[in-house]
Structures are given as C-alpha cells and as structure tokens.
Amino acid sequence: MSLSPLAVVREPLSVEALMGAIEADARTRAEGCGAVAAFVGVVRATHRERQVRYLEYEAFEPLVLNAFARIQAEIGRDWPGATVGIHHRVGRLEVGEASVVIVVATAHRAEAFEACRYAIERVKQIAPVWKHEFFVGGDAWIEGAIADPDDEQARHEARSRACA
C-alpha cells in the first residue's frame, strides 16, 4: 500500500484515495474484500447553538499515530481480516471540510459497518487530537480524548455503540 493507512495531515483529506488504498490491500487478504465502509467527519456550521466560523485542530503526531495503530490492532482482533485506514487533519479547517476519514474493508458488510463505527468511537475516546472552535462571538477549546487507552470499560462501550 503506497498511501499510509494511518496518518495525521495538514492537506485536505481524500476519502477516495484512502478507500482505494484500503480496498486494494484488502483484496489480497483472507476472504478478500466484499465490503468497504467509510466515515467522513466534517466541520459543522453550528455547535451547541453557536455559529461556527472555523476550527483549528492540533495533535502530537507520534501519540496520535500510536492511538490509531492501537485502534487498528483492536479491530484486527475483533474483526479478523479487516483492513483499516484512519486519517486525521490538523490545522485550520473551514465549515464543510473533512477533519477525519476512516475506511474499513472486510469480507462482509455488517463487519465493515461495525468496525468503521468502532474506529470513530475509539478515535474520539483515545486519540490526542485537540479542537479549537472559533464561532461568532468567541472561541473555545473542545475537550478531546479523555479515556485511558487501557480502560477496557471504555473499549467495551465503543464496541457496544458500534454493534448496536
């Protein structure tokens, strides 16, 4: 796979590029690729009844990549044969721009949906990415990852939400 499956980037995200790389890689594994599910997180125009002007994301890349690798490994244990890609953007993002792209390829569709949902739940729980929101009339830091990556209860909660 020429495109890194796990990345923190400053340039705009491409769901198509990550999807193509993950799907191509999945074709060579286990049962192959019968399903690809993607999640794209986009900057909203409003948050907590405030009009958002733009966001700035910050991250310490080595720690974020460690968290992404952990999520990838967890998915590999719970959904054997799954292929996972997670890209998160940092820097200034305007309303409507993608902040995170997750792509999961599996042999079957139910697994792809579950694993993709699990990935975003875990990103929100454990990836050290901080969001600074600029809205009409002010700005605020939005609390980021708060769970201990080793907290099995948090992992169980993410799995329950993914498989509901």
Summary of the structure (lengths in Angstrom):
residues: 164
radius of gyration: 15.8
end to end distance: 31.9
largest distance: 53.1
contacts: 529
relative contact order: 0.21
helix: 36%
strand: 34%
